[in-house]
Amino acid sequence: MLALEGFDATWMIGLALFGVHLLLVARILWRFAGAPRLVAAALAMAGAVYLIDTVGFVGLVDYESHASLFEAIVIAPAIVGELAVTWWLLARRNHQA
């Protein structure tokens, strides 16, 4: 059981780092890459919800009882933000080719 708890903690640290990564990429897209503002904002929102989930994991004693709520909060922005960047990159690649 201790190994599973260690894995959960490691996984959440990874998600927090991924959230920070998404925020940094969103900033780059917003300021330097010429991406549509909506794409950068959607990616920033995805990064923020990953961080919110990690804060909930660390801050709530009974996170497991709220895990489905946090999952619901994370899923939509993460899918929208990451797909928006994917579509923008594909469109940009096809436009330049």
C-alpha positions in Angstrom: 0.0 0.0 0.0 2.9 2.3 0.7 4.2 1.8 -2.8 0.8 2.8 -4.3 0.7 6.0 -2.1 4.2 6.8 -3.2 3.2 6.3 -6.9 0.2 8.6 -6.4 2.4 11.3 -4.9 4.9 11.0 -7.7 2.1 11.1 -10.3 0.7 14.3 -8.8 4.1 15.9 -8.7 4.4 15.0 -12.4 1.0 16.5 -13.1 2.0 19.7 -11.3 5.2 20.0 -13.4 3.1 19.3 -16.5 0.8 22.1 -15.5 3.7 24.5 -15.1 5.0 23.4 -18.5 1.6 24.1 -20.1 1.5 27.6 -18.5 5.0 28.3 -19.9 4.1 27.1 -23.4 0.9 29.1 -23.3 2.9 32.2 -22.4 5.3 31.5 -25.3 2.4 31.0 -27.7 0.7 34.2 -26.4 3.7 36.4 -26.7 6.1 35.1 -29.3 4.6 32.4 -31.6 1.7 34.2 -33.1 -0.9 31.7 -32.0 -4.5 32.8 -31.6 -5.1 34.2 -28.2 -7.9 31.6 -27.7 -5.5 28.7 -28.2 -3.0 30.2 -25.7 -5.7 30.9 -23.2 -7.1 27.4 -23.5 -3.7 25.9 -22.9 -3.1 28.2 -19.9 -6.5 27.0 -18.5 -5.4 23.4 -18.9 -2.2 24.1 -17.0 -4.1 25.9 -14.3 -6.5 23.0 -13.7 -3.6 20.5 -13.4 -2.1 22.7 -10.7 -5.5 23.1 -9.0 -5.8 19.3 -8.9 -2.4 19.0 -7.4 -3.2 21.6 -4.7 -6.3 19.7 -3.9 -4.4 16.4 -3.6 -1.8 18.0 -1.3 -4.3 20.2 0.7 -7.3 18.0 1.2 -7.0 15.3 3.8 -9.9 13.3 2.1 -8.9 14.0 -1.5 -10.1 10.5 -2.5 -13.7 11.4 -1.6 -13.4 14.5 -4.0 -11.3 12.8 -6.7 -14.1 12.5 -9.1 -15.0 16.2 -8.8 -11.3 17.2 -9.4 -11.2 14.8 -12.4 -14.3 16.5 -13.9 -12.7 19.9 -13.3 -9.5 18.8 -15.1 -10.9 16.8 -18.1 -12.7 19.4 -20.2 -10.1 22.2 -20.0 -7.2 19.8 -20.5 -8.8 18.2 -23.6 -9.8 21.5 -25.1 -6.5 23.2 -24.4 -4.2 20.4 -25.6 -6.3 19.7 -28.7 -6.5 23.4 -29.6 -2.7 23.6 -29.6 -2.5 20.3 -31.6 -4.9 21.6 -34.2 -3.2 24.9 -34.4 0.3 23.3 -34.9 -1.1 21.0 -37.6 -2.8 23.8 -39.4 0.3 25.9 -39.2 2.5 23.1 -40.5 0.1 22.4 -43.4 -0.1 26.1 -44.2 3.7 26.5 -44.3 4.2 23.3 -46.4 
